[in-house]
């Protein structure tokens, strides 16, 4: 949308479709934040807590892959130049690496407790 000139986005796609894709991506991002928050709120003192924390970490990692899938769909359908989305893709890659590292440290705590 061109906010400066009060012009609407002109597209071959109906507005409802663009809004639906935006909503889908926002829902995945919301899920990602919720799963990270839930995993972080669990202090791993026993096997039950470690497993529950790991489950939320796994869900957060899955959310990152869902973001990739949604972005690939958006690129294909809307024919967006992939270079415009590189900063977003790099952010998702960074988040994915951090989540996997966090999950790995969780695995070490499980060994320590056992």
Backbone atoms as SQL, in Angstrom:
CREATE TABLE atoms (id INTEGER PRIMARY KEY, chain TEXT, resi INTEGER, resn TEXT, atom TEXT, x REAL, y REAL, z REAL);
INSERT INTO atoms VALUES
  (1, 'A', 1, 'UNK', 'N', 0.831, -1.177, 0.000),
  (2, 'A', 1, 'UNK', 'CA', 0.000, 0.000, 0.000),
  (3, 'A', 1, 'UNK', 'C', 0.881, 1.248, 0.000),
  (4, 'A', 2, 'UNK', 'N', 0.463, 2.238, -0.731),
  (5, 'A', 2, 'UNK', 'CA', 1.214, 3.484, -0.808),
  (6, 'A', 2, 'UNK', 'C', 0.575, 4.460, 0.175),
  (7, 'A', 3, 'UNK', 'N', 1.099, 4.486, 1.379),
  (8, 'A', 3, 'UNK', 'CA', 0.515, 5.298, 2.444),
  (9, 'A', 3, 'UNK', 'C', 0.693, 6.784, 2.173),
  (10, 'A', 4, 'UNK', 'N', 1.834, 7.180, 1.608),
  (11, 'A', 4, 'UNK', 'CA', 2.113, 8.602, 1.384),
  (12, 'A', 4, 'UNK', 'C', 1.077, 9.267, 0.484),
  (13, 'A', 5, 'UNK', 'N', 0.659, 8.572, -0.541),
  (14, 'A', 5, 'UNK', 'CA', -0.220, 9.185, -1.532),
  (15, 'A', 5, 'UNK', 'C', -1.652, 8.676, -1.455),
  (16, 'A', 6, 'UNK', 'N', -1.978, 7.960, -0.383),
  (17, 'A', 6, 'UNK', 'CA', -3.322, 7.415, -0.196),
  (18, 'A', 6, 'UNK', 'C', -3.806, 6.610, -1.395),
  (19, 'A', 7, 'UNK', 'N', -2.901, 5.871, -1.972),
  (20, 'A', 7, 'UNK', 'CA', -3.274, 5.006, -3.087),
  (21, 'A', 7, 'UNK', 'C', -3.352, 3.574, -2.599),
  (22, 'A', 8, 'UNK', 'N', -4.285, 2.839, -3.132),
  (23, 'A', 8, 'UNK', 'CA', -4.401, 1.438, -2.763),
  (24, 'A', 8, 'UNK', 'C', -3.495, 0.602, -3.651),
  (25, 'A', 9, 'UNK', 'N', -3.101, -0.531, -3.105),
  (26, 'A', 9, 'UNK', 'CA', -2.265, -1.484, -3.816),
  (27, 'A', 9, 'UNK', 'C', -3.047, -2.029, -5.011),
  (28, 'A', 10, 'UNK', 'N', -2.496, -1.875, -6.184),
  (29, 'A', 10, 'UNK', 'CA', -3.143, -2.393, -7.385),
  (30, 'A', 10, 'UNK', 'C', -2.534, -3.749, -7.712),
  (31, 'A', 11, 'UNK', 'N', -3.374, -4.728, -7.843),
  (32, 'A', 11, 'UNK', 'CA', -2.878, -6.069, -8.061),
  (33, 'A', 11, 'UNK', 'C', -3.869, -6.863, -8.876),
  (34, 'A', 12, 'UNK', 'N', -3.347, -7.931, -9.473),
  (35, 'A', 12, 'UNK', 'CA', -4.229, -8.846, -10.179),
  (36, 'A', 12, 'UNK', 'C', -4.926, -9.775, -9.193),
  (37, 'A', 13, 'UNK', 'N', -4.546, -9.684, -7.918),
  (38, 'A', 13, 'UNK', 'CA', -5.127, -10.519, -6.885),
  (39, 'A', 13, 'UNK', 'C', -6.162, -9.722, -6.112),
  (40, 'A', 14, 'UNK', 'N', -7.261, -10.362, -5.743),
  (41, 'A', 14, 'UNK', 'CA', -8.272, -9.637, -4.963),
  (42, 'A', 14, 'UNK', 'C', -7.750, -9.313, -3.567),
  (43, 'A', 15, 'UNK', 'N', -8.279, -8.255, -3.011),
  (44, 'A', 15, 'UNK', 'CA', -7.827, -7.790, -1.694),
  (45, 'A', 15, 'UNK', 'C', -8.011, -8.855, -0.628),
  (46, 'A', 16, 'UNK', 'N', -9.077, -9.640, -0.715),
  (47, 'A', 16, 'UNK', 'CA', -9.315, -10.683, 0.285),
  (48, 'A', 16, 'UNK', 'C', -8.200, -11.721, 0.277),
  (49, 'A', 17, 'UNK', 'N', -7.642, -11.998, -0.907),
  (50, 'A', 17, 'UNK', 'CA', -6.574, -12.993, -1.009),
  (51, 'A', 17, 'UNK', 'C', -5.284, -12.468, -0.388),
  (52, 'A', 18, 'UNK', 'N', -4.970, -11.223, -0.657),
  (53, 'A', 18, 'UNK', 'CA', -3.783, -10.597, -0.070),
  (54, 'A', 18, 'UNK', 'C', -3.939, -10.555, 1.448),
  (55, 'A', 19, 'UNK', 'N', -5.120, -10.177, 1.930),
  (56, 'A', 19, 'UNK', 'CA', -5.375, -10.121, 3.370),
  (57, 'A', 19, 'UNK', 'C', -5.294, -11.505, 4.008),
  (58, 'A', 20, 'UNK', 'N', -5.791, -12.515, 3.292),
  (59, 'A', 20, 'UNK', 'CA', -5.746, -13.883, 3.809),
  (60, 'A', 20, 'UNK', 'C', -4.298, -14.353, 3.979),
  (61, 'A', 21, 'UNK', 'N', -3.460, -14.067, 2.999),
  (62, 'A', 21, 'UNK', 'CA', -2.056, -14.470, 3.081),
  (63, 'A', 21, 'UNK', 'C', -1.340, -13.724, 4.207),
  (64, 'A', 22, 'UNK', 'N', -1.654, -12.462, 4.359),
  (65, 'A', 22, 'UNK', 'CA', -1.081, -11.675, 5.459),
  (66, 'A', 22, 'UNK', 'C', -1.508, -12.273, 6.797),
  (67, 'A', 23, 'UNK', 'N', -2.776, -12.620, 6.898),
  (68, 'A', 23, 'UNK', 'CA', -3.302, -13.205, 8.136),
  (69, 'A', 23, 'UNK', 'C', -2.639, -14.549, 8.427),
  (70, 'A', 24, 'UNK', 'N', -2.465, -15.382, 7.397),
  (71, 'A', 24, 'UNK', 'CA', -1.814, -16.685, 7.577),
  (72, 'A', 24, 'UNK', 'C', -0.402, -16.516, 8.138),
  (73, 'A', 25, 'UNK', 'N', 0.345, -15.602, 7.577),
  (74, 'A', 25, 'UNK', 'CA', 1.714, -15.370, 8.031),
  (75, 'A', 25, 'UNK', 'C', 1.725, -14.828, 9.464),
  (76, 'A', 26, 'UNK', 'N', 0.823, -13.924, 9.771),
  (77, 'A', 26, 'UNK', 'CA', 0.737, -13.376, 11.127),
  (78, 'A', 26, 'UNK', 'C', 0.366, -14.453, 12.148),
  (79, 'A', 27, 'UNK', 'N', -0.494, -15.385, 11.770),
  (80, 'A', 27, 'UNK', 'CA', -0.869, -16.469, 12.675),
  (81, 'A', 27, 'UNK', 'C', 0.321, -17.377, 12.968),
  (82, 'A', 28, 'UNK', 'N', 1.111, -17.670, 11.955),
  (83, 'A', 28, 'UNK', 'CA', 2.300, -18.500, 12.160),
  (84, 'A', 28, 'UNK', 'C', 3.284, -17.777, 13.082),
  (85, 'A', 29, 'UNK', 'N', 3.465, -16.483, 12.867),
  (86, 'A', 29, 'UNK', 'CA', 4.373, -15.705, 13.719),
  (87, 'A', 29, 'UNK', 'C', 3.867, -15.659, 15.163),
  (88, 'A', 30, 'UNK', 'N', 2.567, -15.541, 15.341),
  (89, 'A', 30, 'UNK', 'CA', 1.973, -15.553, 16.679),
  (90, 'A', 30, 'UNK', 'C', 2.221, -16.897, 17.353),
  (91, 'A', 31, 'UNK', 'N', 2.023, -17.984, 16.598),
  (92, 'A', 31, 'UNK', 'CA', 2.289, -19.318, 17.145),
  (93, 'A', 31, 'UNK', 'C', 3.750, -19.461, 17.552),
  (94, 'A', 32, 'UNK', 'N', 4.650, -18.949, 16.728),
  (95, 'A', 32, 'UNK', 'CA', 6.081, -19.020, 17.032),
  (96, 'A', 32, 'UNK', 'C', 6.384, -18.326, 18.365),
  (97, 'A', 33, 'UNK', 'N', 5.875, -17.136, 18.533),
  (98, 'A', 33, 'UNK', 'CA', 6.101, -16.391, 19.776),
  (99, 'A', 33, 'UNK', 'C', 5.519, -17.133, 20.972),
  (100, 'A', 34, 'UNK', 'N', 4.317, -17.670, 20.814),
  (101, 'A', 34, 'UNK', 'CA', 3.687, -18.396, 21.916),
  (102, 'A', 34, 'UNK', 'C', 4.471, -19.647, 22.290),
  (103, 'A', 35, 'UNK', 'N', 4.947, -20.394, 21.304),
  (104, 'A', 35, 'UNK', 'CA', 5.694, -21.610, 21.601),
  (105, 'A', 35, 'UNK', 'C', 7.032, -21.307, 22.271),
  (106, 'A', 36, 'UNK', 'N', 7.694, -20.259, 21.830),
  (107, 'A', 36, 'UNK', 'CA', 8.959, -19.868, 22.472),
  (108, 'A', 36, 'UNK', 'C', 8.698, -19.431, 23.913),
  (109, 'A', 37, 'UNK', 'N', 7.660, -18.638, 24.117),
  (110, 'A', 37, 'UNK', 'CA', 7.330, -18.154, 25.455),
  (111, 'A', 37, 'UNK', 'C', 6.974, -19.310, 26.385),
  (112, 'A', 38, 'UNK', 'N', 6.174, -20.248, 25.896),
  (113, 'A', 38, 'UNK', 'CA', 5.791, -21.398, 26.721),
  (114, 'A', 38, 'UNK', 'C', 7.011, -22.251, 27.068),
  (115, 'A', 39, 'UNK', 'N', 7.868, -22.512, 26.089),
  (116, 'A', 39, 'UNK', 'CA', 9.063, -23.306, 26.352),
  (117, 'A', 39, 'UNK', 'C', 9.968, -22.606, 27.356),
  (118, 'A', 40, 'UNK', 'N', 10.091, -21.310, 27.226),
  (119, 'A', 40, 'UNK', 'CA', 10.962, -20.538, 28.112),
  (120, 'A', 40, 'UNK', 'C', 10.400, -20.445, 29.533),
  (121, 'A', 41, 'UNK', 'N', 9.090, -20.582, 29.669),
  (122, 'A', 41, 'UNK', 'CA', 8.476, -20.463, 30.992),
  (123, 'A', 41, 'UNK', 'C', 8.611, -21.742, 31.818),
  (124, 'A', 42, 'UNK', 'N', 9.050, -22.823, 31.197),
  (125, 'A', 42, 'UNK', 'CA', 9.189, -24.102, 31.896),
  (126, 'A', 42, 'UNK', 'C', 10.634, -24.273, 32.349),
  (127, 'A', 43, 'UNK', 'N', 10.819, -24.354, 33.665),
  (128, 'A', 43, 'UNK', 'CA', 12.170, -24.565, 34.200),
  (129, 'A', 43, 'UNK', 'C', 12.412, -26.072, 34.260),
  (130, 'A', 44, 'UNK', 'N', 13.454, -26.541, 33.592),
  (131, 'A', 44, 'UNK', 'CA', 13.683, -27.994, 33.505),
  (132, 'A', 44, 'UNK', 'C', 14.288, -28.576, 34.787),
  (133, 'A', 45, 'UNK', 'N', 13.428, -29.046, 35.676),
  (134, 'A', 45, 'UNK', 'CA', 13.923, -29.643, 36.923),
  (135, 'A', 45, 'UNK', 'C', 13.774, -31.162, 36.922),
  (136, 'A', 46, 'UNK', 'N', 12.964, -31.675, 36.048),
  (137, 'A', 46, 'UNK', 'CA', 12.756, -33.123, 35.955),
  (138, 'A', 46, 'UNK', 'C', 12.469, -33.523, 34.532),
  (139, 'A', 47, 'UNK', 'N', 12.332, -34.805, 34.325),
  (140, 'A', 47, 'UNK', 'CA', 12.134, -35.312, 32.962),
  (141, 'A', 47, 'UNK', 'C', 10.827, -34.821, 32.339),
  (142, 'A', 48, 'UNK', 'N', 9.793, -34.716, 33.148),
  (143, 'A', 48, 'UNK', 'CA', 8.500, -34.252, 32.624),
  (144, 'A', 48, 'UNK', 'C', 8.623, -32.829, 32.090),
  (145, 'A', 49, 'UNK', 'N', 9.250, -31.960, 32.871),
  (146, 'A', 49, 'UNK', 'CA', 9.414, -30.564, 32.447),
  (147, 'A', 49, 'UNK', 'C', 10.317, -30.467, 31.221),
  (148, 'A', 50, 'UNK', 'N', 11.373, -31.262, 31.208),
  (149, 'A', 50, 'UNK', 'CA', 12.292, -31.243, 30.062),
  (150, 'A', 50, 'UNK', 'C', 11.571, -31.669, 28.793),
  (151, 'A', 51, 'UNK', 'N', 10.771, -32.731, 28.894),
  (152, 'A', 51, 'UNK', 'CA', 10.042, -33.216, 27.715),
  (153, 'A', 51, 'UNK', 'C', 9.001, -32.206, 27.239),
  (154, 'A', 52, 'UNK', 'N', 8.320, -31.563, 28.188),
  (155, 'A', 52, 'UNK', 'CA', 7.323, -30.554, 27.814),
  (156, 'A', 52, 'UNK', 'C', 8.001, -29.350, 27.168),
  (157, 'A', 53, 'UNK', 'N', 9.112, -28.932, 27.750),
  (158, 'A', 53, 'UNK', 'CA', 9.863, -27.816, 27.181),
  (159, 'A', 53, 'UNK', 'C', 10.334, -28.162, 25.772),
  (160, 'A', 54, 'UNK', 'N', 10.829, -29.375, 25.601),
  (161, 'A', 54, 'UNK', 'CA', 11.304, -29.832, 24.294),
  (162, 'A', 54, 'UNK', 'C', 10.161, -29.824, 23.270),
  (163, 'A', 55, 'UNK', 'N', 8.977, -30.217, 23.705),
  (164, 'A', 55, 'UNK', 'CA', 7.824, -30.221, 22.799),
  (165, 'A', 55, 'UNK', 'C', 7.534, -28.818, 22.267),
  (166, 'A', 56, 'UNK', 'N', 7.567, -27.830, 23.150),
  (167, 'A', 56, 'UNK', 'CA', 7.322, -26.449, 22.707),
  (168, 'A', 56, 'UNK', 'C', 8.470, -25.933, 21.836),
  (169, 'A', 57, 'UNK', 'N', 9.697, -26.348, 22.138),
  (170, 'A', 57, 'UNK', 'CA', 10.827, -25.977, 21.284),
  (171, 'A', 57, 'UNK', 'C', 10.655, -26.581, 19.891),
  (172, 'A', 58, 'UNK', 'N', 10.233, -27.835, 19.833),
  (173, 'A', 58, 'UNK', 'CA', 9.995, -28.487, 18.545),
  (174, 'A', 58, 'UNK', 'C', 8.899, -27.776, 17.759),
  (175, 'A', 59, 'UNK', 'N', 7.868, -27.357, 18.457),
  (176, 'A', 59, 'UNK', 'CA', 6.777, -26.630, 17.787),
  (177, 'A', 59, 'UNK', 'C', 7.273, -25.289, 17.238),
  (178, 'A', 60, 'UNK', 'N', 8.127, -24.617, 17.994),
  (179, 'A', 60, 'UNK', 'CA', 8.683, -23.340, 17.526),
  (180, 'A', 60, 'UNK', 'C', 9.542, -23.555, 16.285),
  (181, 'A', 61, 'UNK', 'N', 10.321, -24.623, 16.277),
  (182, 'A', 61, 'UNK', 'CA', 11.133, -24.947, 15.094),
  (183, 'A', 61, 'UNK', 'C', 10.226, -25.255, 13.908),
  (184, 'A', 62, 'UNK', 'N', 9.166, -25.995, 14.153),
  (185, 'A', 62, 'UNK', 'CA', 8.206, -26.287, 13.080),
  (186, 'A', 62, 'UNK', 'C', 7.565, -25.002, 12.555),
  (187, 'A', 63, 'UNK', 'N', 7.315, -24.051, 13.441),
  (188, 'A', 63, 'UNK', 'CA', 6.760, -22.757, 13.015),
  (189, 'A', 63, 'UNK', 'C', 7.710, -22.051, 12.054),
  (190, 'A', 64, 'UNK', 'N', 9.007, -22.134, 12.321),
  (191, 'A', 64, 'UNK', 'CA', 9.986, -21.512, 11.411),
  (192, 'A', 64, 'UNK', 'C', 9.898, -22.136, 10.024),
  (193, 'A', 65, 'UNK', 'N', 9.777, -23.455, 9.979),
  (194, 'A', 65, 'UNK', 'CA', 9.647, -24.120, 8.682),
  (195, 'A', 65, 'UNK', 'C', 8.324, -23.756, 8.002),
  (196, 'A', 66, 'UNK', 'N', 7.280, -23.552, 8.802),
  (197, 'A', 66, 'UNK', 'CA', 6.001, -23.099, 8.241),
  (198, 'A', 66, 'UNK', 'C', 6.130, -21.701, 7.641),
  (199, 'A', 67, 'UNK', 'N', 6.933, -20.860, 8.273),
  (200, 'A', 67, 'UNK', 'CA', 7.176, -19.517, 7.727),
  (201, 'A', 67, 'UNK', 'C', 7.870, -19.635, 6.376),
  (202, 'A', 68, 'UNK', 'N', 8.884, -20.511, 6.300),
  (203, 'A', 68, 'UNK', 'CA', 9.555, -20.753, 5.009),
  (204, 'A', 68, 'UNK', 'C', 8.551, -21.163, 3.943),
  (205, 'A', 69, 'UNK', 'N', 7.689, -22.116, 4.282),
  (206, 'A', 69, 'UNK', 'CA', 6.704, -22.610, 3.320),
  (207, 'A', 69, 'UNK', 'C', 5.762, -21.500, 2.862),
  (208, 'A', 70, 'UNK', 'N', 5.309, -20.703, 3.816),
  (209, 'A', 70, 'UNK', 'CA', 4.389, -19.614, 3.478),
  (210, 'A', 70, 'UNK', 'C', 5.080, -18.581, 2.587),
  (211, 'A', 71, 'UNK', 'N', 6.331, -18.269, 2.903),
  (212, 'A', 71, 'UNK', 'CA', 7.076, -17.313, 2.073),
  (213, 'A', 71, 'UNK', 'C', 7.295, -17.865, 0.664),
  (214, 'A', 72, 'UNK', 'N', 7.587, -19.154, 0.555),
  (215, 'A', 72, 'UNK', 'CA', 7.756, -19.753, -0.773),
  (216, 'A', 72, 'UNK', 'C', 6.463, -19.676, -1.569),
  (217, 'A', 73, 'UNK', 'N', 5.347, -19.917, -0.902),
  (218, 'A', 73, 'UNK', 'CA', 4.052, -19.819, -1.572),
  (219, 'A', 73, 'UNK', 'C', 3.788, -18.386, -2.031),
  (220, 'A', 74, 'UNK', 'N', 4.065, -17.432, -1.154),
  (221, 'A', 74, 'UNK', 'CA', 3.854, -16.021, -1.490),
  (222, 'A', 74, 'UNK', 'C', 4.734, -15.615, -2.670),
  (223, 'A', 75, 'UNK', 'N', 5.986, -16.050, -2.665),
  (224, 'A', 75, 'UNK', 'CA', 6.903, -15.738, -3.767),
  (225, 'A', 75, 'UNK', 'C', 6.378, -16.315, -5.079),
  (226, 'A', 76, 'UNK', 'N', 5.906, -17.548, -5.028),
  (227, 'A', 76, 'UNK', 'CA', 5.419, -18.208, -6.243),
  (228, 'A', 76, 'UNK', 'C', 4.138, -17.578, -6.766),
  (229, 'A', 77, 'UNK', 'N', 3.196, -17.324, -5.871),
  (230, 'A', 77, 'UNK', 'CA', 1.884, -16.821, -6.302),
  (231, 'A', 77, 'UNK', 'C', 1.943, -15.357, -6.713),
  (232, 'A', 78, 'UNK', 'N', 2.578, -14.540, -5.875),
  (233, 'A', 78, 'UNK', 'CA', 2.604, -13.102, -6.136),
  (234, 'A', 78, 'UNK', 'C', 3.765, -12.681, -7.033),
  (235, 'A', 79, 'UNK', 'N', 4.623, -13.657, -7.376),
  (236, 'A', 79, 'UNK', 'CA', 5.782, -13.392, -8.242),
  (237, 'A', 79, 'UNK', 'C', 6.631, -12.238, -7.696),
  (238, 'A', 80, 'UNK', 'N', 6.959, -12.348, -6.419),
  (239, 'A', 80, 'UNK', 'CA', 7.761, -11.340, -5.737),
  (240, 'A', 80, 'UNK', 'C', 9.232, -11.636, -5.993),
  (241, 'A', 81, 'UNK', 'N', 10.016, -10.601, -6.136),
  (242, 'A', 81, 'UNK', 'CA', 11.464, -10.747, -6.265),
  (243, 'A', 81, 'UNK', 'C', 12.001, -11.279, -4.944),
  (244, 'A', 82, 'UNK', 'N', 12.639, -12.428, -4.990),
  (245, 'A', 82, 'UNK', 'CA', 13.124, -13.081, -3.773),
  (246, 'A', 82, 'UNK', 'C', 14.123, -12.207, -3.014),
  (247, 'A', 83, 'UNK', 'N', 14.833, -11.345, -3.713),
  (248, 'A', 83, 'UNK', 'CA', 15.812, -10.465, -3.059),
  (249, 'A', 83, 'UNK', 'C', 15.159, -9.529, -2.050),
  (250, 'A', 84, 'UNK', 'N', 13.885, -9.198, -2.264),
  (251, 'A', 84, 'UNK', 'CA', 13.182, -8.323, -1.324),
  (252, 'A', 84, 'UNK', 'C', 12.890, -9.030, -0.007),
  (253, 'A', 85, 'UNK', 'N', 12.836, -10.366, -0.056),
  (254, 'A', 85, 'UNK', 'CA', 12.510, -11.122, 1.149),
  (255, 'A', 85, 'UNK', 'C', 13.748, -11.704, 1.846),
  (256, 'A', 86, 'UNK', 'N', 14.918, -11.477, 1.288),
  (257, 'A', 86, 'UNK', 'CA', 16.143, -12.035, 1.870),
  (258, 'A', 86, 'UNK', 'C', 16.330, -11.618, 3.334),
  (259, 'A', 87, 'UNK', 'N', 16.098, -10.356, 3.719),
  (260, 'A', 87, 'UNK', 'CA', 16.248, -10.014, 5.152),
  (261, 'A', 87, 'UNK', 'C', 15.310, -10.831, 6.059),
  (262, 'A', 88, 'UNK', 'N', 14.119, -11.089, 5.585),
  (263, 'A', 88, 'UNK', 'CA', 13.164, -11.880, 6.371),
  (264, 'A', 88, 'UNK', 'C', 13.638, -13.324, 6.459),
  (265, 'A', 89, 'UNK', 'N', 14.072, -13.875, 5.336),
  (266, 'A', 89, 'UNK', 'CA', 14.558, -15.255, 5.307),
  (267, 'A', 89, 'UNK', 'C', 15.777, -15.410, 6.211),
  (268, 'A', 90, 'UNK', 'N', 16.673, -14.435, 6.186),
  (269, 'A', 90, 'UNK', 'CA', 17.850, -14.475, 7.064),
  (270, 'A', 90, 'UNK', 'C', 17.444, -14.413, 8.536),
  (271, 'A', 91, 'UNK', 'N', 16.433, -13.649, 8.858),
  (272, 'A', 91, 'UNK', 'CA', 15.948, -13.574, 10.241),
  (273, 'A', 91, 'UNK', 'C', 15.375, -14.919, 10.693),
  (274, 'A', 92, 'UNK', 'N', 14.643, -15.559, 9.805),
  (275, 'A', 92, 'UNK', 'CA', 14.071, -16.870, 10.131),
  (276, 'A', 92, 'UNK', 'C', 15.194, -17.889, 10.303),
  (277, 'A', 93, 'UNK', 'N', 16.212, -17.845, 9.433),
  (278, 'A', 93, 'UNK', 'CA', 17.348, -18.760, 9.556),
  (279, 'A', 93, 'UNK', 'C', 18.072, -18.566, 10.885),
  (280, 'A', 94, 'UNK', 'N', 18.248, -17.323, 11.292),
  (281, 'A', 94, 'UNK', 'CA', 18.907, -17.023, 12.566),
  (282, 'A', 94, 'UNK', 'C', 18.081, -17.560, 13.724),
  (283, 'A', 95, 'UNK', 'N', 16.776, -17.320, 13.688),
  (284, 'A', 95, 'UNK', 'CA', 15.886, -17.804, 14.741),
  (285, 'A', 95, 'UNK', 'C', 15.915, -19.326, 14.808),
  (286, 'A', 96, 'UNK', 'N', 15.917, -19.969, 13.660),
  (287, 'A', 96, 'UNK', 'CA', 15.962, -21.424, 13.592),
  (288, 'A', 96, 'UNK', 'C', 17.252, -21.959, 14.218),
  (289, 'A', 97, 'UNK', 'N', 18.367, -21.337, 13.910),
  (290, 'A', 97, 'UNK', 'CA', 19.657, -21.754, 14.482),
  (291, 'A', 97, 'UNK', 'C', 19.659, -21.568, 16.001),
  (292, 'A', 98, 'UNK', 'N', 19.120, -20.457, 16.468),
  (293, 'A', 98, 'UNK', 'CA', 19.053, -20.210, 17.913),
  (294, 'A', 98, 'UNK', 'C', 18.163, -21.234, 18.613),
  (295, 'A', 99, 'UNK', 'N', 17.026, -21.544, 18.001),
  (296, 'A', 99, 'UNK', 'CA', 16.114, -22.524, 18.596),
  (297, 'A', 99, 'UNK', 'C', 16.748, -23.911, 18.659),
  (298, 'A', 100, 'UNK', 'N', 17.441, -24.289, 17.591),
  (299, 'A', 100, 'UNK', 'CA', 18.086, -25.608, 17.574),
  (300, 'A', 100, 'UNK', 'C', 19.205, -25.675, 18.611),
  (301, 'A', 101, 'UNK', 'N', 19.948, -24.587, 18.780),
  (302, 'A', 101, 'UNK', 'CA', 20.983, -24.541, 19.807),
  (303, 'A', 101, 'UNK', 'C', 20.389, -24.631, 21.198),
  (304, 'A', 102, 'UNK', 'N', 19.286, -23.946, 21.414),
  (305, 'A', 102, 'UNK', 'CA', 18.590, -23.974, 22.698),
  (306, 'A', 102, 'UNK', 'C', 18.087, -25.385, 22.991),
  (307, 'A', 103, 'UNK', 'N', 17.522, -26.022, 21.979),
  (308, 'A', 103, 'UNK', 'CA', 17.017, -27.391, 22.142),
  (309, 'A', 103, 'UNK', 'C', 18.168, -28.353, 22.478),
  (310, 'A', 104, 'UNK', 'N', 19.309, -28.121, 21.839),
  (311, 'A', 104, 'UNK', 'CA', 20.485, -28.961, 22.098),
  (312, 'A', 104, 'UNK', 'C', 20.943, -28.819, 23.553),
  (313, 'A', 105, 'UNK', 'N', 20.935, -27.592, 24.072),
  (314, 'A', 105, 'UNK', 'CA', 21.326, -27.377, 25.473),
  (315, 'A', 105, 'UNK', 'C', 20.320, -28.034, 26.411),
  (316, 'A', 106, 'UNK', 'N', 19.072, -28.081, 25.986),
  (317, 'A', 106, 'UNK', 'CA', 18.032, -28.751, 26.766),
  (318, 'A', 106, 'UNK', 'C', 18.333, -30.250, 26.852),
  (319, 'A', 107, 'UNK', 'N', 18.835, -30.800, 25.758),
  (320, 'A', 107, 'UNK', 'CA', 19.195, -32.216, 25.703),
  (321, 'A', 107, 'UNK', 'C', 20.314, -32.518, 26.703),
  (322, 'A', 108, 'UNK', 'N', 21.256, -31.590, 26.823),
  (323, 'A', 108, 'UNK', 'CA', 22.372, -31.747, 27.763),
  (324, 'A', 108, 'UNK', 'C', 21.846, -31.731, 29.197),
  (325, 'A', 109, 'UNK', 'N', 20.894, -30.858, 29.491),
  (326, 'A', 109, 'UNK', 'CA', 20.308, -30.808, 30.833),
  (327, 'A', 109, 'UNK', 'C', 19.605, -32.107, 31.174),
  (328, 'A', 110, 'UNK', 'N', 18.998, -32.719, 30.175),
  (329, 'A', 110, 'UNK', 'CA', 18.308, -33.988, 30.391),
  (330, 'A', 110, 'UNK', 'C', 19.312, -35.055, 30.814),
  (331, 'A', 111, 'UNK', 'N', 20.481, -35.077, 30.187),
  (332, 'A', 111, 'UNK', 'CA', 21.520, -36.033, 30.552),
  (333, 'A', 111, 'UNK', 'C', 22.017, -35.759, 31.971),
  (334, 'A', 112, 'UNK', 'N', 22.180, -34.477, 32.309),
  (335, 'A', 112, 'UNK', 'CA', 22.657, -34.108, 33.646),
  (336, 'A', 112, 'UNK', 'C', 21.674, -34.538, 34.739),
  (337, 'A', 113, 'UNK', 'N', 20.396, -34.392, 34.471),
  (338, 'A', 113, 'UNK', 'CA', 19.375, -34.753, 35.447),
  (339, 'A', 113, 'UNK', 'C', 19.286, -36.276, 35.588),
  (340, 'A', 114, 'UNK', 'N', 19.408, -36.964, 34.457),
  (341, 'A', 114, 'UNK', 'CA', 19.345, -38.442, 34.479),
  (342, 'A', 114, 'UNK', 'C', 20.570, -38.981, 35.185);
